[in-house]
Amino acid sequence: QEWEASLAPFIKQSPIWRLHVYRDALFAFDLAKFDSRRLKRSLETRALIPQLYRAVGSIGANLVEGSSRSSGTDRKRFFEYALGSAREADHWYHGCDVVLGEVITAHRRQHLQGICAQLVTLIPKQFNLREETQEYSDYNLGNE
């Protein structure tokens, strides 16, 4: 709630804000920005930062792009990309415990796993939004 209150109003007015998993992805992105500052202090974790930041940022970016698609097939594909990015980010956080500590790392990983759980539920629902397909023979091509 404190984090949400700190956001600019225009963010919460966007249609994507209604998608709860997007809110969680945006929160994860802000956490990754914060964590990156600590991770860059150690040679051991400095190399993880670009991978972690890209993977976490990609979750929300793919949700935004997917929700902008009109076909269920396209939405499903981008939501699957978001799921892959969340799983990848979880992997990169695994290596961050040496700097962030076990408690913070466990929090980040649990949050990402919650995003994964939401996406695993959301992705199959995109099939219900499929566009109708037609065969070429269904069209009157003026060959009658």
N, C-alpha and C positions, 0 to 999 in steps of 0.2 A: 504494500500500500504506500509505503514511504517512497519507494522507487517510482511508482505510477504517478504520485503527486508531483514528483520532480520533473516530469516530462512536459514538453510544450503542448498546449491544447490542440494544435493542429495534428499532432501525432495520433491523439485519441479520437479525432474526428474522422480519420481516414476509414474507409470501409473495411480495410484489412484488419483493423483493430478488433473487430467483432470476432475474428478467428483467434480463439484462446491460445492455440499453439504458436501463433505469431507473436503474441505478447511474451510468451515464454522464450521464444527465440531472440527477441529484442533484449530481454533481460539478460539472457546468456551472453549476448554480444557485449553489453555494457560490462558484465562481469569479466569477460575476456580482456577488454580494454584495461580494466583496473588491474587484473592479474599480470598482464604483460609488463606493466611497470616494475613489478617485483621480479618477474622472471628474467628480465634483461640484466639484472644485477649479478647473475650467476653465469659463468661460462658453461656450466653443465646444462642449463635450460635455455640459454639465449637462442640457440639454433631451433628450438621448438616454436618460438613465438610466431614466425610467419606462417607456419603450417597450422597452428592452433587458431590464430586470428582469421585466416582465410576460411578454414573449415567452419568455425562458429558463425562468421559473417555470412557464409553461403547458405546457412539454414534459412534465415529470414529472407535473403534475396530470392531464393528459389520459391519460397512460399508466396512472396509478392508476385513474382512472375507467373507462377502457376495459377494463382487466384485471378489473374488478369486474362486468363485464357477462356475462351467460350466453350471449348469442347472438353468433355470429361476425360478423354484420352490424353489431351495435352496437360490438363490439371494433374492427372494421376502421375504423369511422367515427371513433372517438376516437383511434386510432393515426394516422389521416390528419390529424387536428387537431394531434397532437403533431409530425408531420412538417412541417406548415405553420408551426408555431411555431418549430421548429428552423431552418427556412429564413429565417424572419423575423428571428430572433436573429442569424443569420449576417449578414444585411443590416445590422442595427444595429451590430454589431461593426465593420463596414467603416468606419464613421465615427469609430471610437474610436482609430485608430492615432496620431492627432495627440497624444494624451495617454498612451496605454498603450505606444506604440512599435510598430514593425513586427513584432518577434519575438513579443511577448506577444499581439498581435492575431492574428498568423498561427496561433499555438498555439490560441487560442480558436476561431478559424474552422475549423481542421482538426478540432478535437474535435467541433464542431457538425456538420461534414460527415460525420464518422464516425457520429454519431447518425442522421443522414439515411440513410446507407447501410444501417445496421441496420434502420431502419424500412421502407425500400423492400423489403428482404428479408422482413421480418416481416408486413407488411400483406397480401400475397397469400395467406399461409398461413391467414389467418383464414377464408377461404372454405371450407377443409377442415373447419371446425368449425361449419358452417351447421346451423341447426335444420331439421328436416323441415317442409316446408310441405304443407298439405292444402287441398283445395278444400272449400267448404261442402257440396257434394254428397257428400263422403266421410263426413259425420256423419249419424248416425241422429237426425233431428229429431222423431221420433214421428209422421211423416206417412205411415207405411206403411199 
